[in-house]
């Protein structure tokens, strides 16, 4: 059973949490205890319709304020597919949370209030979904019940969405636009009788029709997390490199190169717990042993010799600034990608890109919270990254403040 990762985003009170609750409820993915909780909270609030938001608004403070203030991950499955949904905040000041929630997603669901149409956050959410190169973006025009299921309202917002999509040049995902009511359940799982003018698929049908991305067709990359030395009755002079394969595939006999040493050897054995494997794939956590002694430690990268990433001390990247403390030219940070770490300097800020108007390129000498910028970084040593467009798994990194250990930014190489 395959897995699809989804991110949700929208402006304040667009109904994201209610939509997720409705989706789980109508697909029978909730437990009896969760259904009872919904009924209890609905009765306490004196509401006519079931309050599905309690499923994702898990923190007491969130419930009292009626908002989502952090990324909530929801796991559920149907008969044919598993899902992980990242429910992100809808506030402009929590854009960093939206980036975090969407970073591993393959599909983005962007909610738009039918009464309000496109807002600044709608542009920002779509821009981020494209910055992350998500293959499918589903625009849910929510709260159609509050505009009497007006076809004209839907068509006007759909036209605005298409105009927005056409204004972004760098990536063209698959776009779906659906009229829904997460509160009433229209077109979420079941086709609505209230929208006879809409002949498209429901949200649930669309999510089941999307093919998850295949990281196995990318270049092989595995960060060494730990070098294992074992000496006992079962293992004599065993030496293996443990880690998670971020992209690509590997099998017994393949040649691997260890970076940064550049030494190569062939794969002798692949182990996963007590099992010995003939091959391993992206997402597998394994222990690889080689036929020759090579210099490797935590922070090394295993690659195939014909697929080596560029070894450069200069890096052009797009940064999303996550820290409340501003970044200034010449600022020094720690760059981390997988288990690799190195010192880095903010060499140049080429320009800032306002997501609501991506054609603008604004000059700036600093980066502030939620800024998105094209920058140049200077590294003390190469960290062997790929272009994000070519290999998302090895094309991202974070910047860490060496004084506070706070995560300051997430970066996308060359994006």
Secondary structure, DSSP 8 states (H G I E B T S, - for coil): --EEEEEEEESTTS-HHHHHHHHHHHTT-S-HHHHHHHHHHHHHHT-SS--GGGGT--SHHHHHHTS--S-EEEEEE-SS-EEEEEE---SGGGHHHHHHHHTT-SEEEEEEETTT-S-HHHHHHHHHHHHTT-SEEEEEEE-GGGGTT-HHHHHHHHHHHHHHHHT--S---EEEEEE-BTTTTBTTTB--TT-TT--S--HHHHHHH-----GGGS--EEE--EEEEE-SSS-SSEEEEEEEEEESEEETT-EEEEETTTEEEEEEEEEETTEEESEEETT-EEEEEESS-----TT-EEE-GGG-----SEEEEEEEE--SS-EETT-EEEEEETTEEEEEEEEEEEEE--GGGTT--B--SEE-TT-EEEEEEEESS------TTT-GGGSEEEEE-TTT--EEEEEEET-
